Amino acid sequence: LLPTPPIDFGAYKFCKTCGICADACPFGLIQKGDPTWENPASAKSGIQQGTFEGWRTNTADCPHCPT
């Protein structure tokens, strides 16, 4: 198959407007709105790897996420 450009099937827009994951995160590590690589995790939360950079690459780090 020939390579084709990526398509927009609505996942980005859905996640940006839904916010259920962000509301359910007890530590506030999943942010609403535009995606970011910034890590809002603090020492008091007990989880040093927040947002996409951490929890999405190693879901076992967060005991509260059902993933």
Protein Blocks (a to p, Z undefined) as FASTA:
>chain_A
ZZdddddehlmmmmmmnommmmmmmnlpacghjddfbdfbdfklopabgcjklmmmomml
pmkbcZZ
